[in-house]
Amino acid sequence: MKAKTKRVQDELRSEYDFDYSKAVRGKYYKRLLAEGANVVMLEPDVAKAFIGSEAVNDALRSLLALTKTTQRLTKHKRAIAGR
């Protein structure tokens, strides 16, 4: 005896459409190839310290600037010590 199956509708409900009917496949493909895309997953404790990606980028830029400054100081001290 075969089990009775219900027919499945292929259509999404209108509230589930989310404008997918207007979607474009590969819209950002060329841009991602040109610019590259780096996705970084933050640990939850680190993510709590930042409001969003702009705050993370600002913090990392500050850290990069600090490392450049300290590298110059270190290189300068080595040059003087070598005299």
C-alpha positions in Angstrom: 0.0 0.0 0.0 1.4 3.4 -1.0 1.6 6.2 1.5 -0.4 9.3 0.6 1.7 12.3 -0.2 0.7 15.9 -0.2 1.3 18.1 -3.2 4.1 20.6 -2.6 3.6 24.1 -4.1 6.6 25.4 -6.1 5.6 29.0 -5.4 6.9 31.1 -2.4 4.5 33.0 -0.4 4.5 36.7 -1.3 5.9 37.6 2.1 8.9 35.3 1.5 9.9 36.8 -1.9 12.3 39.4 -0.5 12.6 40.8 -4.0 14.5 37.7 -5.2 12.5 38.0 -8.4 14.7 41.1 -9.1 18.0 39.5 -8.1 21.0 39.5 -10.5 23.3 36.5 -10.5 27.0 37.4 -10.2 26.3 41.2 -9.8 29.5 41.8 -7.8 31.6 39.0 -9.3 34.0 41.2 -11.3 34.4 43.7 -8.5 35.3 41.0 -6.0 37.9 39.6 -8.5 39.4 43.1 -9.0 39.4 44.2 -5.3 39.5 40.9 -3.6 37.3 39.9 -0.6 38.7 39.0 2.8 36.2 37.7 5.2 37.5 37.6 8.8 35.6 35.9 11.6 36.1 37.6 15.0 35.9 35.7 18.2 32.8 36.7 20.2 34.8 38.5 22.9 36.6 40.6 20.3 33.4 41.3 18.4 31.7 42.7 21.5 34.4 45.4 21.6 33.4 46.8 18.2 30.3 48.4 16.9 30.9 47.4 13.3 33.4 46.8 10.5 34.3 50.5 10.3 35.4 50.4 14.0 37.5 47.2 13.4 39.1 48.8 10.4 39.9 52.0 12.3 41.5 50.0 15.2 43.6 47.9 12.8 44.8 51.0 10.9 45.8 52.5 14.3 47.7 49.4 15.1 49.5 49.4 11.7 50.5 53.1 12.2 51.8 52.3 15.7 53.9 49.4 14.4 55.4 51.6 11.6 56.3 54.2 14.3 57.9 51.6 16.6 59.8 50.0 13.7 61.3 53.4 12.8 62.4 54.0 16.4 63.9 50.5 16.6 65.8 50.9 13.3 67.0 54.3 14.4 68.3 53.0 17.8 70.1 50.1 16.1 71.8 52.5 13.7 73.0 54.7 16.6 74.1 51.7 18.7 76.2 50.4 15.7 78.3 53.5 15.6 
